[in-house]
Amino acid sequence: MTGPKSESRSDEAEGPDGGWGWVLVAAMFVSTSLVFGLMRSLGIFFVEFVKHFEESAQAISWISSIGLAA
């Protein structure tokens, strides 16, 4: 006669990293959002760059290109 085994383990599985994977996911989400937000806002600053440097749009366009390439 054996009774029901009492398991001391929790029903929920814990990740091998102790749950820090979700912290990493959240941090990368914030980082990616900031990068894409900066890329999308370069168009707003482009007009000001043209006025400030008194150059043509062709001469200033490398600023946006480098921002998108990085």
Distance bins in CASP14 RR format, pairs under 12 A and 6 or more apart:
PFRMAT RR
TARGET T0000
AUTHOR 0000-0000-0000
RMODE 2
METHOD distances of the structure
MODEL  1
12 18 0 0 0 0 0 1 0 0 0 0 0
12 19 0 0 0 0 0 1 0 0 0 0 0
13 19 0 0 0 0 0 1 0 0 0 0 0
14 20 0 0 0 0 0 1 0 0 0 0 0
14 21 0 0 0 0 0 1 0 0 0 0 0
14 22 0 0 0 0 0 1 0 0 0 0 0
15 21 0 0 0 0 1 0 0 0 0 0 0
15 22 0 0 0 0 1 0 0 0 0 0 0
17 23 0 0 0 0 1 0 0 0 0 0 0
17 24 0 0 0 0 1 0 0 0 0 0 0
17 25 0 0 0 0 0 1 0 0 0 0 0
18 24 0 0 0 0 0 1 0 0 0 0 0
19 25 0 0 0 0 0 1 0 0 0 0 0
19 26 0 0 0 0 0 1 0 0 0 0 0
20 26 0 0 0 0 0 1 0 0 0 0 0
20 27 0 0 0 0 0 1 0 0 0 0 0
21 27 0 0 0 0 1 0 0 0 0 0 0
21 28 0 0 0 0 1 0 0 0 0 0 0
21 29 0 0 0 0 0 1 0 0 0 0 0
22 28 0 0 0 0 0 1 0 0 0 0 0
22 29 0 0 0 0 0 1 0 0 0 0 0
23 29 0 0 0 0 0 1 0 0 0 0 0
23 30 0 0 0 0 0 1 0 0 0 0 0
24 30 0 0 0 0 0 1 0 0 0 0 0
24 31 0 0 0 0 0 1 0 0 0 0 0
25 31 0 0 0 0 0 1 0 0 0 0 0
25 32 0 0 0 0 0 1 0 0 0 0 0
26 32 0 0 0 0 0 1 0 0 0 0 0
26 33 0 0 0 0 0 1 0 0 0 0 0
27 33 0 0 0 0 0 1 0 0 0 0 0
27 34 0 0 0 0 0 1 0 0 0 0 0
28 34 0 0 0 0 0 1 0 0 0 0 0
28 35 0 0 0 0 0 1 0 0 0 0 0
29 35 0 0 0 0 0 1 0 0 0 0 0
29 36 0 0 0 0 0 1 0 0 0 0 0
30 36 0 0 0 0 0 1 0 0 0 0 0
30 37 0 0 0 0 0 1 0 0 0 0 0
31 37 0 0 0 0 0 1 0 0 0 0 0
31 38 0 0 0 0 0 1 0 0 0 0 0
32 38 0 0 0 0 0 1 0 0 0 0 0
32 39 0 0 0 0 0 1 0 0 0 0 0
33 39 0 0 0 0 0 1 0 0 0 0 0
33 40 0 0 0 0 0 1 0 0 0 0 0
34 40 0 0 0 0 0 1 0 0 0 0 0
34 41 0 0 0 0 0 1 0 0 0 0 0
35 41 0 0 0 0 0 1 0 0 0 0 0
35 42 0 0 0 0 0 1 0 0 0 0 0
35 67 0 0 0 0 1 0 0 0 0 0 0
35 68 0 0 0 0 0 1 0 0 0 0 0
35 70 0 0 0 0 1 0 0 0 0 0 0
36 42 0 0 0 0 0 1 0 0 0 0 0
36 67 0 0 0 0 0 1 0 0 0 0 0
36 68 0 0 0 0 0 1 0 0 0 0 0
37 43 0 0 0 0 0 1 0 0 0 0 0
37 44 0 0 0 0 0 1 0 0 0 0 0
37 45 0 0 0 0 0 1 0 0 0 0 0
37 67 0 0 0 0 0 1 0 0 0 0 0
37 68 0 0 0 0 0 1 0 0 0 0 0
38 44 0 0 0 0 0 1 0 0 0 0 0
38 45 0 0 0 0 1 0 0 0 0 0 0
38 64 0 0 0 0 0 1 0 0 0 0 0
38 67 1 0 0 1 0 0 0 0 0 0 0
38 68 0 0 0 0 0 1 0 0 0 0 0
38 70 0 0 0 0 1 0 0 0 0 0 0
39 45 0 0 0 0 0 1 0 0 0 0 0
39 46 0 0 0 0 0 1 0 0 0 0 0
39 63 0 0 0 0 0 1 0 0 0 0 0
39 64 0 0 0 0 1 0 0 0 0 0 0
39 65 0 0 0 0 0 1 0 0 0 0 0
39 66 0 0 0 0 0 1 0 0 0 0 0
39 67 1 0 0 1 0 0 0 0 0 0 0
39 68 1 0 1 0 0 0 0 0 0 0 0
39 69 0 0 0 0 0 1 0 0 0 0 0
39 70 0 0 0 0 1 0 0 0 0 0 0
40 46 0 0 0 0 0 1 0 0 0 0 0
40 64 0 0 0 0 0 1 0 0 0 0 0
40 67 0 0 0 0 0 1 0 0 0 0 0
40 68 0 0 0 0 0 1 0 0 0 0 0
41 47 0 0 0 0 0 1 0 0 0 0 0
41 48 0 0 0 0 0 1 0 0 0 0 0
41 64 0 0 0 0 0 1 0 0 0 0 0
41 67 0 0 0 0 0 1 0 0 0 0 0
42 48 0 0 0 0 0 1 0 0 0 0 0
42 49 0 0 0 0 1 0 0 0 0 0 0
42 60 0 0 0 0 0 1 0 0 0 0 0
42 61 0 0 0 0 0 1 0 0 0 0 0
42 62 0 0 0 0 0 1 0 0 0 0 0
42 63 1 0 0 1 0 0 0 0 0 0 0
42 64 1 0 1 0 0 0 0 0 0 0 0
42 65 0 0 0 0 1 0 0 0 0 0 0
42 66 0 0 0 0 1 0 0 0 0 0 0
42 67 1 0 0 1 0 0 0 0 0 0 0
42 68 1 0 0 1 0 0 0 0 0 0 0
42 69 0 0 0 0 0 1 0 0 0 0 0
42 70 0 0 0 0 0 1 0 0 0 0 0
43 49 0 0 0 0 1 0 0 0 0 0 0
43 50 0 0 0 0 0 1 0 0 0 0 0
43 57 0 0 0 0 0 1 0 0 0 0 0
43 60 0 0 0 0 0 1 0 0 0 0 0
43 61 0 0 0 0 0 1 0 0 0 0 0
43 63 0 0 0 0 1 0 0 0 0 0 0
43 64 1 0 0 1 0 0 0 0 0 0 0
43 67 0 0 0 0 0 1 0 0 0 0 0
43 68 0 0 0 0 0 1 0 0 0 0 0
44 64 0 0 0 0 0 1 0 0 0 0 0
45 51 0 0 0 0 0 1 0 0 0 0 0
45 52 0 0 0 0 1 0 0 0 0 0 0
45 53 0 0 0 0 0 1 0 0 0 0 0
45 60 0 0 0 0 1 0 0 0 0 0 0
45 63 0 0 0 0 1 0 0 0 0 0 0
45 64 0 0 0 0 1 0 0 0 0 0 0
45 67 0 0 0 0 0 1 0 0 0 0 0
46 52 0 0 0 0 0 1 0 0 0 0 0
46 53 0 0 0 0 0 1 0 0 0 0 0
46 55 0 0 0 0 0 1 0 0 0 0 0
46 56 0 0 0 0 0 1 0 0 0 0 0
46 57 1 0 0 1 0 0 0 0 0 0 0
46 58 0 0 0 0 0 1 0 0 0 0 0
46 59 0 0 0 0 0 1 0 0 0 0 0
46 60 1 0 0 1 0 0 0 0 0 0 0
46 61 0 0 0 0 1 0 0 0 0 0 0
46 62 0 0 0 0 0 1 0 0 0 0 0
46 63 1 0 0 1 0 0 0 0 0 0 0
46 64 1 0 0 1 0 0 0 0 0 0 0
46 65 0 0 0 0 0 1 0 0 0 0 0
46 67 0 0 0 0 0 1 0 0 0 0 0
47 53 0 0 0 0 0 1 0 0 0 0 0
47 57 0 0 0 0 1 0 0 0 0 0 0
47 60 0 0 0 0 1 0 0 0 0 0 0
47 63 0 0 0 0 0 1 0 0 0 0 0
47 64 0 0 0 0 0 1 0 0 0 0 0
48 54 0 0 0 0 0 1 0 0 0 0 0
48 60 0 0 0 0 1 0 0 0 0 0 0
48 63 0 0 0 0 0 1 0 0 0 0 0
49 55 0 0 0 0 1 0 0 0 0 0 0
49 56 0 0 0 0 0 1 0 0 0 0 0
49 57 0 0 0 0 1 0 0 0 0 0 0
49 59 0 0 0 0 1 0 0 0 0 0 0
49 60 1 0 1 0 0 0 0 0 0 0 0
49 61 0 0 0 0 1 0 0 0 0 0 0
49 62 0 0 0 0 0 1 0 0 0 0 0
49 63 1 0 0 1 0 0 0 0 0 0 0
49 64 0 0 0 0 1 0 0 0 0 0 0
50 56 1 0 0 1 0 0 0 0 0 0 0
50 57 1 0 1 0 0 0 0 0 0 0 0
50 58 0 0 0 0 0 1 0 0 0 0 0
50 59 0 0 0 0 1 0 0 0 0 0 0
50 60 1 0 1 0 0 0 0 0 0 0 0
50 61 0 0 0 0 1 0 0 0 0 0 0
50 63 0 0 0 0 0 1 0 0 0 0 0
50 64 0 0 0 0 0 1 0 0 0 0 0
51 57 0 0 0 0 0 1 0 0 0 0 0
51 60 0 0 0 0 1 0 0 0 0 0 0
52 60 0 0 0 0 1 0 0 0 0 0 0
52 63 0 0 0 0 0 1 0 0 0 0 0
53 59 1 0 0 1 0 0 0 0 0 0 0
53 60 1 0 0 1 0 0 0 0 0 0 0
53 61 0 0 0 0 0 1 0 0 0 0 0
53 62 0 0 0 0 0 1 0 0 0 0 0
53 63 0 0 0 0 1 0 0 0 0 0 0
54 60 0 0 0 0 1 0 0 0 0 0 0
55 61 0 0 0 0 1 0 0 0 0 0 0
55 62 0 0 0 0 0 1 0 0 0 0 0
55 63 0 0 0 0 0 1 0 0 0 0 0
56 62 0 0 0 0 0 1 0 0 0 0 0
57 63 0 0 0 0 0 1 0 0 0 0 0
57 64 0 0 0 0 1 0 0 0 0 0 0
58 64 0 0 0 0 0 1 0 0 0 0 0
58 65 0 0 0 0 0 1 0 0 0 0 0
59 65 0 0 0 0 0 1 0 0 0 0 0
60 66 0 0 0 0 0 1 0 0 0 0 0
61 67 0 0 0 0 0 1 0 0 0 0 0
61 68 0 0 0 0 0 1 0 0 0 0 0
62 68 0 0 0 0 0 1 0 0 0 0 0
62 69 0 0 0 0 1 0 0 0 0 0 0
63 69 0 0 0 0 0 1 0 0 0 0 0
63 70 0 0 0 0 0 1 0 0 0 0 0
64 70 0 0 0 0 0 1 0 0 0 0 0
END
